[in-house]
Amino acid sequence: MYHLNKFCNIIFDLRKKRGWTQTILAEKLGVSPQSISKWECGVSQT
């Protein structure tokens, strides 16, 4: 089973390595920046 905390860290690390803001990643994925924030904080999985 995949640990949610590890998933959150992976999203954050990959986004930072690319120099993307949460807004940029959200636009690329077609979701809201708030969703990205929740994913990175482990608040929401969807």
C-alpha angles and dihedrals in degrees: 000000000000116000113234092217091056090048090052091052093049092053091048095045095047092047092050093046089057092047092239125150120222087256093056093049091046092053091050091051096040094240134111123273086239089062091055090050092051092048092050092048093046093241096123137019096197 
